[in-house]
């Protein structure tokens, strides 16, 4: 890596959350690390239209004041087979006035920027956004354990119909 890239990486990633942020960021702590993904895309009828492998990397960020992640689909090892996909970057921070997380996802391939408000539930983390494609978009983390988790991207139309767009089945990567 170049000196500038090394410097940016050092400044972006933190070893741990700052003590004053640890409790607020705790819902994301089990996700810190690297994950291998089985990725499924769905059509309007709920049928699988595509399957691929992916990867997702989470870390404490911005002097331990946030959680950042990068997900890649297809994974770097699958690109020769599945072609070019997306590298998405998310930064999540806790907003004490809101009592929730603010989360921004950047998808540079298609110049997509999505902003979410997220809350931790007892068995999940739910992030919601309003986007032009749907009345509501939700990204939901469930079944979070030390070895895996599930994630889904769903849209809720104005009539209340929910359409699942993607599912990620994550398994912790071996070092």
PyMOL commands that place a pseudoatom at each C-alpha (Angstrom):
pseudoatom trace, name=CA, resn=UNK, resi=1, chain=A, elem=C, hetatm=0, pos=[0.000, 0.000, 0.000]
pseudoatom trace, name=CA, resn=UNK, resi=2, chain=A, elem=C, hetatm=0, pos=[1.062, 3.547, -0.584]
pseudoatom trace, name=CA, resn=UNK, resi=3, chain=A, elem=C, hetatm=0, pos=[1.865, 5.795, 2.331]
pseudoatom trace, name=CA, resn=UNK, resi=4, chain=A, elem=C, hetatm=0, pos=[-1.425, 7.685, 1.859]
pseudoatom trace, name=CA, resn=UNK, resi=5, chain=A, elem=C, hetatm=0, pos=[-3.450, 4.448, 1.790]
pseudoatom trace, name=CA, resn=UNK, resi=6, chain=A, elem=C, hetatm=0, pos=[-1.662, 3.090, 4.848]
pseudoatom trace, name=CA, resn=UNK, resi=7, chain=A, elem=C, hetatm=0, pos=[-2.231, 6.357, 6.715]
pseudoatom trace, name=CA, resn=UNK, resi=8, chain=A, elem=C, hetatm=0, pos=[-5.947, 6.423, 5.816]
pseudoatom trace, name=CA, resn=UNK, resi=9, chain=A, elem=C, hetatm=0, pos=[-6.382, 2.780, 6.910]
pseudoatom trace, name=CA, resn=UNK, resi=10, chain=A, elem=C, hetatm=0, pos=[-4.626, 3.498, 10.218]
pseudoatom trace, name=CA, resn=UNK, resi=11, chain=A, elem=C, hetatm=0, pos=[-6.816, 6.519, 10.855]
pseudoatom trace, name=CA, resn=UNK, resi=12, chain=A, elem=C, hetatm=0, pos=[-10.049, 4.842, 9.781]
pseudoatom trace, name=CA, resn=UNK, resi=13, chain=A, elem=C, hetatm=0, pos=[-9.813, 1.618, 11.796]
pseudoatom trace, name=CA, resn=UNK, resi=14, chain=A, elem=C, hetatm=0, pos=[-9.611, 1.421, 15.594]
pseudoatom trace, name=CA, resn=UNK, resi=15, chain=A, elem=C, hetatm=0, pos=[-8.641, -1.465, 17.873]
pseudoatom trace, name=CA, resn=UNK, resi=16, chain=A, elem=C, hetatm=0, pos=[-11.674, -1.027, 20.140]
pseudoatom trace, name=CA, resn=UNK, resi=17, chain=A, elem=C, hetatm=0, pos=[-14.542, 1.323, 20.851]
pseudoatom trace, name=CA, resn=UNK, resi=18, chain=A, elem=C, hetatm=0, pos=[-13.748, 4.327, 23.005]
pseudoatom trace, name=CA, resn=UNK, resi=19, chain=A, elem=C, hetatm=0, pos=[-14.915, 3.587, 26.568]
pseudoatom trace, name=CA, resn=UNK, resi=20, chain=A, elem=C, hetatm=0, pos=[-17.592, 6.270, 26.429]
pseudoatom trace, name=CA, resn=UNK, resi=21, chain=A, elem=C, hetatm=0, pos=[-19.021, 4.705, 23.226]
pseudoatom trace, name=CA, resn=UNK, resi=22, chain=A, elem=C, hetatm=0, pos=[-18.680, 1.015, 24.145]
pseudoatom trace, name=CA, resn=UNK, resi=23, chain=A, elem=C, hetatm=0, pos=[-22.159, 0.557, 25.601]
pseudoatom trace, name=CA, resn=UNK, resi=24, chain=A, elem=C, hetatm=0, pos=[-23.908, 2.400, 22.766]
pseudoatom trace, name=CA, resn=UNK, resi=25, chain=A, elem=C, hetatm=0, pos=[-22.027, 0.442, 20.078]
pseudoatom trace, name=CA, resn=UNK, resi=26, chain=A, elem=C, hetatm=0, pos=[-22.319, -2.918, 21.882]
pseudoatom trace, name=CA, resn=UNK, resi=27, chain=A, elem=C, hetatm=0, pos=[-25.045, -4.321, 19.573]
pseudoatom trace, name=CA, resn=UNK, resi=28, chain=A, elem=C, hetatm=0, pos=[-22.489, -4.357, 16.730]
pseudoatom trace, name=CA, resn=UNK, resi=29, chain=A, elem=C, hetatm=0, pos=[-19.650, -5.890, 18.773]
pseudoatom trace, name=CA, resn=UNK, resi=30, chain=A, elem=C, hetatm=0, pos=[-20.504, -9.515, 17.799]
pseudoatom trace, name=CA, resn=UNK, resi=31, chain=A, elem=C, hetatm=0, pos=[-20.170, -8.521, 14.125]
pseudoatom trace, name=CA, resn=UNK, resi=32, chain=A, elem=C, hetatm=0, pos=[-16.607, -7.196, 14.430]
pseudoatom trace, name=CA, resn=UNK, resi=33, chain=A, elem=C, hetatm=0, pos=[-14.354, -9.330, 12.240]
pseudoatom trace, name=CA, resn=UNK, resi=34, chain=A, elem=C, hetatm=0, pos=[-14.551, -10.954, 8.813]
pseudoatom trace, name=CA, resn=UNK, resi=35, chain=A, elem=C, hetatm=0, pos=[-17.345, -13.087, 7.412]
pseudoatom trace, name=CA, resn=UNK, resi=36, chain=A, elem=C, hetatm=0, pos=[-17.864, -15.360, 4.411]
pseudoatom trace, name=CA, resn=UNK, resi=37, chain=A, elem=C, hetatm=0, pos=[-21.272, -14.954, 2.800]
pseudoatom trace, name=CA, resn=UNK, resi=38, chain=A, elem=C, hetatm=0, pos=[-23.724, -17.076, 0.881]
pseudoatom trace, name=CA, resn=UNK, resi=39, chain=A, elem=C, hetatm=0, pos=[-25.695, -14.423, -0.991]
pseudoatom trace, name=CA, resn=UNK, resi=40, chain=A, elem=C, hetatm=0, pos=[-29.124, -14.831, -2.578]
pseudoatom trace, name=CA, resn=UNK, resi=41, chain=A, elem=C, hetatm=0, pos=[-31.017, -12.300, -4.669]
pseudoatom trace, name=CA, resn=UNK, resi=42, chain=A, elem=C, hetatm=0, pos=[-34.814, -12.508, -5.090]
pseudoatom trace, name=CA, resn=UNK, resi=43, chain=A, elem=C, hetatm=0, pos=[-37.367, -11.293, -7.622]
pseudoatom trace, name=CA, resn=UNK, resi=44, chain=A, elem=C, hetatm=0, pos=[-40.766, -9.714, -6.917]
pseudoatom trace, name=CA, resn=UNK, resi=45, chain=A, elem=C, hetatm=0, pos=[-42.349, -13.172, -6.532]
pseudoatom trace, name=CA, resn=UNK, resi=46, chain=A, elem=C, hetatm=0, pos=[-39.791, -14.272, -3.938]
pseudoatom trace, name=CA, resn=UNK, resi=47, chain=A, elem=C, hetatm=0, pos=[-37.928, -16.610, -6.273]
pseudoatom trace, name=CA, resn=UNK, resi=48, chain=A, elem=C, hetatm=0, pos=[-34.131, -16.804, -6.087]
pseudoatom trace, name=CA, resn=UNK, resi=49, chain=A, elem=C, hetatm=0, pos=[-32.692, -15.138, -9.202]
pseudoatom trace, name=CA, resn=UNK, resi=50, chain=A, elem=C, hetatm=0, pos=[-29.012, -15.341, -8.375]
pseudoatom trace, name=CA, resn=UNK, resi=51, chain=A, elem=C, hetatm=0, pos=[-26.685, -16.933, -5.845]
pseudoatom trace, name=CA, resn=UNK, resi=52, chain=A, elem=C, hetatm=0, pos=[-23.066, -16.059, -5.219]
pseudoatom trace, name=CA, resn=UNK, resi=53, chain=A, elem=C, hetatm=0, pos=[-20.418, -15.902, -2.525]
pseudoatom trace, name=CA, resn=UNK, resi=54, chain=A, elem=C, hetatm=0, pos=[-19.532, -12.689, -0.741]
pseudoatom trace, name=CA, resn=UNK, resi=55, chain=A, elem=C, hetatm=0, pos=[-17.476, -11.311, 2.102]
pseudoatom trace, name=CA, resn=UNK, resi=56, chain=A, elem=C, hetatm=0, pos=[-18.167, -8.782, 4.840]
pseudoatom trace, name=CA, resn=UNK, resi=57, chain=A, elem=C, hetatm=0, pos=[-15.634, -7.077, 7.092]
pseudoatom trace, name=CA, resn=UNK, resi=58, chain=A, elem=C, hetatm=0, pos=[-16.577, -5.090, 10.245]
pseudoatom trace, name=CA, resn=UNK, resi=59, chain=A, elem=C, hetatm=0, pos=[-14.282, -2.975, 12.433]
pseudoatom trace, name=CA, resn=UNK, resi=60, chain=A, elem=C, hetatm=0, pos=[-14.357, -0.273, 15.055]
pseudoatom trace, name=CA, resn=UNK, resi=61, chain=A, elem=C, hetatm=0, pos=[-13.722, 3.009, 13.282]
pseudoatom trace, name=CA, resn=UNK, resi=62, chain=A, elem=C, hetatm=0, pos=[-13.073, 6.718, 13.591]
pseudoatom trace, name=CA, resn=UNK, resi=63, chain=A, elem=C, hetatm=0, pos=[-11.172, 6.631, 16.882]
pseudoatom trace, name=CA, resn=UNK, resi=64, chain=A, elem=C, hetatm=0, pos=[-13.587, 4.020, 18.270]
pseudoatom trace, name=CA, resn=UNK, resi=65, chain=A, elem=C, hetatm=0, pos=[-16.602, 6.315, 17.857]
pseudoatom trace, name=CA, resn=UNK, resi=66, chain=A, elem=C, hetatm=0, pos=[-18.260, 4.277, 15.077]
pseudoatom trace, name=CA, resn=UNK, resi=67, chain=A, elem=C, hetatm=0, pos=[-18.507, 0.897, 13.404]
pseudoatom trace, name=CA, resn=UNK, resi=68, chain=A, elem=C, hetatm=0, pos=[-17.573, 0.603, 9.736]
pseudoatom trace, name=CA, resn=UNK, resi=69, chain=A, elem=C, hetatm=0, pos=[-17.957, -2.289, 7.371]
pseudoatom trace, name=CA, resn=UNK, resi=70, chain=A, elem=C, hetatm=0, pos=[-17.269, -3.235, 3.796]
pseudoatom trace, name=CA, resn=UNK, resi=71, chain=A, elem=C, hetatm=0, pos=[-19.253, -5.914, 2.026]
pseudoatom trace, name=CA, resn=UNK, resi=72, chain=A, elem=C, hetatm=0, pos=[-18.201, -7.326, -1.285]
pseudoatom trace, name=CA, resn=UNK, resi=73, chain=A, elem=C, hetatm=0, pos=[-20.393, -9.329, -3.675]
pseudoatom trace, name=CA, resn=UNK, resi=74, chain=A, elem=C, hetatm=0, pos=[-19.309, -11.421, -5.361]
pseudoatom trace, name=CA, resn=UNK, resi=75, chain=A, elem=C, hetatm=0, pos=[-16.326, -12.101, -3.121]
pseudoatom trace, name=CA, resn=UNK, resi=76, chain=A, elem=C, hetatm=0, pos=[-12.893, -11.293, -4.452]
pseudoatom trace, name=CA, resn=UNK, resi=77, chain=A, elem=C, hetatm=0, pos=[-12.245, -15.007, -5.048]
pseudoatom trace, name=CA, resn=UNK, resi=78, chain=A, elem=C, hetatm=0, pos=[-15.518, -15.359, -7.025]
pseudoatom trace, name=CA, resn=UNK, resi=79, chain=A, elem=C, hetatm=0, pos=[-15.013, -12.383, -9.332]
pseudoatom trace, name=CA, resn=UNK, resi=80, chain=A, elem=C, hetatm=0, pos=[-13.321, -14.448, -12.032]
pseudoatom trace, name=CA, resn=UNK, resi=81, chain=A, elem=C, hetatm=0, pos=[-16.440, -16.651, -12.128]
pseudoatom trace, name=CA, resn=UNK, resi=82, chain=A, elem=C, hetatm=0, pos=[-19.261, -14.228, -11.220]
pseudoatom trace, name=CA, resn=UNK, resi=83, chain=A, elem=C, hetatm=0, pos=[-17.929, -10.964, -12.665]
pseudoatom trace, name=CA, resn=UNK, resi=84, chain=A, elem=C, hetatm=0, pos=[-17.670, -7.531, -11.132]
pseudoatom trace, name=CA, resn=UNK, resi=85, chain=A, elem=C, hetatm=0, pos=[-20.077, -6.712, -8.344]
pseudoatom trace, name=CA, resn=UNK, resi=86, chain=A, elem=C, hetatm=0, pos=[-20.303, -4.146, -5.595]
pseudoatom trace, name=CA, resn=UNK, resi=87, chain=A, elem=C, hetatm=0, pos=[-18.035, -3.048, -2.770]
pseudoatom trace, name=CA, resn=UNK, resi=88, chain=A, elem=C, hetatm=0, pos=[-20.264, -1.303, -0.260]
pseudoatom trace, name=CA, resn=UNK, resi=89, chain=A, elem=C, hetatm=0, pos=[-19.069, 0.816, 2.671]
pseudoatom trace, name=CA, resn=UNK, resi=90, chain=A, elem=C, hetatm=0, pos=[-21.203, 1.533, 5.725]
pseudoatom trace, name=CA, resn=UNK, resi=91, chain=A, elem=C, hetatm=0, pos=[-20.424, 3.793, 8.666]
pseudoatom trace, name=CA, resn=UNK, resi=92, chain=A, elem=C, hetatm=0, pos=[-22.639, 3.509, 11.742]
pseudoatom trace, name=CA, resn=UNK, resi=93, chain=A, elem=C, hetatm=0, pos=[-22.633, 5.856, 14.707]
pseudoatom trace, name=CA, resn=UNK, resi=94, chain=A, elem=C, hetatm=0, pos=[-24.822, 6.211, 17.762]
pseudoatom trace, name=CA, resn=UNK, resi=95, chain=A, elem=C, hetatm=0, pos=[-26.926, 9.353, 18.061]
pseudoatom trace, name=CA, resn=UNK, resi=96, chain=A, elem=C, hetatm=0, pos=[-27.699, 9.841, 21.778]
pseudoatom trace, name=CA, resn=UNK, resi=97, chain=A, elem=C, hetatm=0, pos=[-30.413, 12.453, 21.119]
pseudoatom trace, name=CA, resn=UNK, resi=98, chain=A, elem=C, hetatm=0, pos=[-32.201, 10.057, 18.786]
pseudoatom trace, name=CA, resn=UNK, resi=99, chain=A, elem=C, hetatm=0, pos=[-31.475, 7.014, 20.956]
pseudoatom trace, name=CA, resn=UNK, resi=100, chain=A, elem=C, hetatm=0, pos=[-30.635, 5.132, 17.754]
pseudoatom trace, name=CA, resn=UNK, resi=101, chain=A, elem=C, hetatm=0, pos=[-27.936, 4.532, 15.173]
pseudoatom trace, name=CA, resn=UNK, resi=102, chain=A, elem=C, hetatm=0, pos=[-27.374, 6.650, 12.114]
pseudoatom trace, name=CA, resn=UNK, resi=103, chain=A, elem=C, hetatm=0, pos=[-26.031, 4.556, 9.297]
pseudoatom trace, name=CA, resn=UNK, resi=104, chain=A, elem=C, hetatm=0, pos=[-24.923, 5.528, 5.798]
pseudoatom trace, name=CA, resn=UNK, resi=105, chain=A, elem=C, hetatm=0, pos=[-24.210, 2.981, 3.074]
pseudoatom trace, name=CA, resn=UNK, resi=106, chain=A, elem=C, hetatm=0, pos=[-22.275, 3.895, -0.065]
pseudoatom trace, name=CA, resn=UNK, resi=107, chain=A, elem=C, hetatm=0, pos=[-22.452, 1.692, -3.157]
pseudoatom trace, name=CA, resn=UNK, resi=108, chain=A, elem=C, hetatm=0, pos=[-19.980, 3.262, -5.590]
pseudoatom trace, name=CA, resn=UNK, resi=109, chain=A, elem=C, hetatm=0, pos=[-20.654, 0.980, -8.584]
pseudoatom trace, name=CA, resn=UNK, resi=110, chain=A, elem=C, hetatm=0, pos=[-24.132, 2.445, -9.076]
pseudoatom trace, name=CA, resn=UNK, resi=111, chain=A, elem=C, hetatm=0, pos=[-23.529, 5.684, -7.120]
pseudoatom trace, name=CA, resn=UNK, resi=112, chain=A, elem=C, hetatm=0, pos=[-26.057, 4.704, -4.429]
pseudoatom trace, name=CA, resn=UNK, resi=113, chain=A, elem=C, hetatm=0, pos=[-26.137, 6.433, -1.054]
pseudoatom trace, name=CA, resn=UNK, resi=114, chain=A, elem=C, hetatm=0, pos=[-28.639, 5.180, 1.507]
pseudoatom trace, name=CA, resn=UNK, resi=115, chain=A, elem=C, hetatm=0, pos=[-29.148, 6.565, 4.979]
pseudoatom trace, name=CA, resn=UNK, resi=116, chain=A, elem=C, hetatm=0, pos=[-30.752, 4.538, 7.760]
pseudoatom trace, name=CA, resn=UNK, resi=117, chain=A, elem=C, hetatm=0, pos=[-31.926, 4.884, 11.321]
pseudoatom trace, name=CA, resn=UNK, resi=118, chain=A, elem=C, hetatm=0, pos=[-31.183, 1.698, 13.257]
pseudoatom trace, name=CA, resn=UNK, resi=119, chain=A, elem=C, hetatm=0, pos=[-32.219, 0.205, 16.549]
pseudoatom trace, name=CA, resn=UNK, resi=120, chain=A, elem=C, hetatm=0, pos=[-31.095, -2.871, 18.399]
pseudoatom trace, name=CA, resn=UNK, resi=121, chain=A, elem=C, hetatm=0, pos=[-33.896, -5.231, 19.391]
pseudoatom trace, name=CA, resn=UNK, resi=122, chain=A, elem=C, hetatm=0, pos=[-33.433, -8.190, 21.766]
pseudoatom trace, name=CA, resn=UNK, resi=123, chain=A, elem=C, hetatm=0, pos=[-32.779, -10.638, 18.900]
pseudoatom trace, name=CA, resn=UNK, resi=124, chain=A, elem=C, hetatm=0, pos=[-31.949, -8.365, 15.949]
pseudoatom trace, name=CA, resn=UNK, resi=125, chain=A, elem=C, hetatm=0, pos=[-30.658, -5.068, 14.649]
pseudoatom trace, name=CA, resn=UNK, resi=126, chain=A, elem=C, hetatm=0, pos=[-33.081, -3.282, 12.336]
pseudoatom trace, name=CA, resn=UNK, resi=127, chain=A, elem=C, hetatm=0, pos=[-32.088, -0.391, 10.089]
pseudoatom trace, name=CA, resn=UNK, resi=128, chain=A, elem=C, hetatm=0, pos=[-34.809, 1.488, 8.191]
pseudoatom trace, name=CA, resn=UNK, resi=129, chain=A, elem=C, hetatm=0, pos=[-34.601, 3.913, 5.288]
pseudoatom trace, name=CA, resn=UNK, resi=130, chain=A, elem=C, hetatm=0, pos=[-37.085, 5.592, 3.013]
pseudoatom trace, name=CA, resn=UNK, resi=131, chain=A, elem=C, hetatm=0, pos=[-35.966, 5.276, -0.571]
pseudoatom trace, name=CA, resn=UNK, resi=132, chain=A, elem=C, hetatm=0, pos=[-37.652, 6.127, -3.863]
pseudoatom trace, name=CA, resn=UNK, resi=133, chain=A, elem=C, hetatm=0, pos=[-37.971, 2.407, -4.755]
pseudoatom trace, name=CA, resn=UNK, resi=134, chain=A, elem=C, hetatm=0, pos=[-40.276, 1.527, -1.880]
pseudoatom trace, name=CA, resn=UNK, resi=135, chain=A, elem=C, hetatm=0, pos=[-42.332, 3.003, 0.918]
pseudoatom trace, name=CA, resn=UNK, resi=136, chain=A, elem=C, hetatm=0, pos=[-39.707, 1.638, 3.314]
pseudoatom trace, name=CA, resn=UNK, resi=137, chain=A, elem=C, hetatm=0, pos=[-36.457, -0.317, 3.029]
pseudoatom trace, name=CA, resn=UNK, resi=138, chain=A, elem=C, hetatm=0, pos=[-35.201, -2.386, 5.966]
pseudoatom trace, name=CA, resn=UNK, resi=139, chain=A, elem=C, hetatm=0, pos=[-31.886, -4.093, 6.539]
pseudoatom trace, name=CA, resn=UNK, resi=140, chain=A, elem=C, hetatm=0, pos=[-32.211, -6.639, 9.325]
pseudoatom trace, name=CA, resn=UNK, resi=141, chain=A, elem=C, hetatm=0, pos=[-29.513, -8.596, 11.179]
pseudoatom trace, name=CA, resn=UNK, resi=142, chain=A, elem=C, hetatm=0, pos=[-30.813, -11.735, 12.951]
pseudoatom trace, name=CA, resn=UNK, resi=143, chain=A, elem=C, hetatm=0, pos=[-29.493, -14.967, 14.461]
pseudoatom trace, name=CA, resn=UNK, resi=144, chain=A, elem=C, hetatm=0, pos=[-26.294, -13.192, 15.532]
pseudoatom trace, name=CA, resn=UNK, resi=145, chain=A, elem=C, hetatm=0, pos=[-23.838, -15.572, 17.184]
pseudoatom trace, name=CA, resn=UNK, resi=146, chain=A, elem=C, hetatm=0, pos=[-20.037, -15.823, 17.489]
pseudoatom trace, name=CA, resn=UNK, resi=147, chain=A, elem=C, hetatm=0, pos=[-19.954, -18.003, 14.358]
pseudoatom trace, name=CA, resn=UNK, resi=148, chain=A, elem=C, hetatm=0, pos=[-22.630, -16.536, 12.114]
pseudoatom trace, name=CA, resn=UNK, resi=149, chain=A, elem=C, hetatm=0, pos=[-25.583, -14.273, 11.420]
pseudoatom trace, name=CA, resn=UNK, resi=150, chain=A, elem=C, hetatm=0, pos=[-28.305, -13.700, 8.854]
pseudoatom trace, name=CA, resn=UNK, resi=151, chain=A, elem=C, hetatm=0, pos=[-29.007, -10.417, 7.078]
pseudoatom trace, name=CA, resn=UNK, resi=152, chain=A, elem=C, hetatm=0, pos=[-31.834, -9.499, 4.782]
pseudoatom trace, name=CA, resn=UNK, resi=153, chain=A, elem=C, hetatm=0, pos=[-32.722, -6.522, 2.650]
pseudoatom trace, name=CA, resn=UNK, resi=154, chain=A, elem=C, hetatm=0, pos=[-36.464, -6.042, 2.288]
pseudoatom trace, name=CA, resn=UNK, resi=155, chain=A, elem=C, hetatm=0, pos=[-38.758, -3.400, 0.856]
pseudoatom trace, name=CA, resn=UNK, resi=156, chain=A, elem=C, hetatm=0, pos=[-42.192, -2.648, 2.246]
pseudoatom trace, name=CA, resn=UNK, resi=157, chain=A, elem=C, hetatm=0, pos=[-44.544, -1.149, -0.318]
pseudoatom trace, name=CA, resn=UNK, resi=158, chain=A, elem=C, hetatm=0, pos=[-47.196, 1.450, 0.519]
pseudoatom trace, name=CA, resn=UNK, resi=159, chain=A, elem=C, hetatm=0, pos=[-49.808, -1.319, 0.745]
pseudoatom trace, name=CA, resn=UNK, resi=160, chain=A, elem=C, hetatm=0, pos=[-47.754, -3.151, 3.397]
pseudoatom trace, name=CA, resn=UNK, resi=161, chain=A, elem=C, hetatm=0, pos=[-46.505, -5.879, 1.054]
pseudoatom trace, name=CA, resn=UNK, resi=162, chain=A, elem=C, hetatm=0, pos=[-42.975, -6.961, 1.987]
pseudoatom trace, name=CA, resn=UNK, resi=163, chain=A, elem=C, hetatm=0, pos=[-40.576, -8.071, -0.737]
pseudoatom trace, name=CA, resn=UNK, resi=164, chain=A, elem=C, hetatm=0, pos=[-37.265, -9.655, 0.251]
pseudoatom trace, name=CA, resn=UNK, resi=165, chain=A, elem=C, hetatm=0, pos=[-34.545, -8.453, -2.145]
pseudoatom trace, name=CA, resn=UNK, resi=166, chain=A, elem=C, hetatm=0, pos=[-31.419, -10.117, -0.726]
pseudoatom trace, name=CA, resn=UNK, resi=167, chain=A, elem=C, hetatm=0, pos=[-30.345, -12.496, 2.002]
pseudoatom trace, name=CA, resn=UNK, resi=168, chain=A, elem=C, hetatm=0, pos=[-26.818, -12.965, 3.313]
pseudoatom trace, name=CA, resn=UNK, resi=169, chain=A, elem=C, hetatm=0, pos=[-25.956, -16.059, 5.350]
pseudoatom trace, name=CA, resn=UNK, resi=170, chain=A, elem=C, hetatm=0, pos=[-22.715, -15.203, 7.140]
pseudoatom trace, name=CA, resn=UNK, resi=171, chain=A, elem=C, hetatm=0, pos=[-20.124, -17.557, 8.616]
pseudoatom trace, name=CA, resn=UNK, resi=172, chain=A, elem=C, hetatm=0, pos=[-17.107, -16.211, 10.468]
pseudoatom trace, name=CA, resn=UNK, resi=173, chain=A, elem=C, hetatm=0, pos=[-13.996, -16.384, 8.287]
pseudoatom trace, name=CA, resn=UNK, resi=174, chain=A, elem=C, hetatm=0, pos=[-11.081, -18.482, 9.417]
pseudoatom trace, name=CA, resn=UNK, resi=175, chain=A, elem=C, hetatm=0, pos=[-7.944, -16.391, 10.040]
for i in range(1, 175): cmd.bond("trace and resi %d" % i, "trace and resi %d" % (i + 1))
show_as sticks, trace
zoom trace
